[in-house]
Amino acid sequence: MDMDDKLIAAWTGHPHLRVIDNATDFEDKMKRLLAEISSFLGEPEPLEIERKYLIEYPDIAWLENQPTCRRIEIIQTYLKSEDGSEVRVRQRGMDGNYVYYRTTKRRISGLKRVEVERRLSRDEYLTALMDADTSRHQIRKTRYCLTWQSQYFEIDVYPFWQDRAIVELELGDENAEIHFPKQLKVIREVTEEEAYKNASLAMNVQ
């Protein structure tokens, strides 16, 4: 494994990884880097451009054997919201080592959302749980973070599905071409299907 691969492997699992590869010369590479930073920080608000796909249940053994794949356990709880925004807190990690986030999302188009995320202490997280939206169930899922051909795939496996899973990609450009590994069998894109959003799943799962 060369140095680039080692760096990618080390960072795989980060919630917002971006890979700026060497497909262009240095000047264009810097332009792509600045475009990713501008997209993430937002002008004037931080934007998330996300595509979501329904896939067949993945080959877990293959995923866990990839050097650029990390397994993360996530517990996601939706909070009450007065203005219609989607507000959630999340516990993320493995083997007793967790980090906590509060995220507020507001949709501005089918693919684009304004997203504001803040790291929480464990005490802040536990306090936030007291404001949980009791009409929604807690979402528990295993996320496999896979870096593949300079793209970052987040593969969510849910305990209530044995035949399917969800793949999400955060993109700097909503028209970016996606190169799926052949081991991921795509059923269809569900980016704009409400039924496959976590907030909707939290209304229906037991």
FENGI-V363964 format. One line per field, one symbol per residue. ss: DSSP state (~ for helix, > for strand, _ for the rest). phi: phi as a letter, one per 40 degrees, with the letter a starting at -180 (. if undefined). burial: + if it has 24 or more other ideal C-beta (glycine too) atoms within 12 Angstrom, else -. Layout:
ss=???
phi=???
burial=???
This chain:
ss=__~~~~~~~~~______________~~~~~~~~~~~~~~~~_____>>>>>>>>>>___~~~~~____>>>>>>>>>>>______>>>>>>>>>__>>>>>>>>>>>____>>>>>>>>>_~~~~~~~~~~>______>>>>>>>>>>__>>>>>>>>_____>>>>>>>>______________>>>>____~~~_~~~~~~~__
phi=.ccdcccccccchccbcbbbcbcbcccccccccccccccccgbcbcbbbbbbbcbcdcccccdccccbbbcbcbbbbcbcbcbgccbababbiafgbbbbbbbbbbcbadbbbcbbbbcbccccccccccbccccbccbbabbbcbcafgbbbbbbbbccbbbaabbbbcbcbcbccbbccccccccacbdbcdcbcdccdccbcb
burial=-------+---++-++++++-----------+---+--++-----++++++++++-++----+--+-++++++++++++------+++++++------+++++++-----+++++-+--+----+--++--++--+++++++++++++-+++++++++-----+++++++++-----+-++-++-+---++----++++-++----
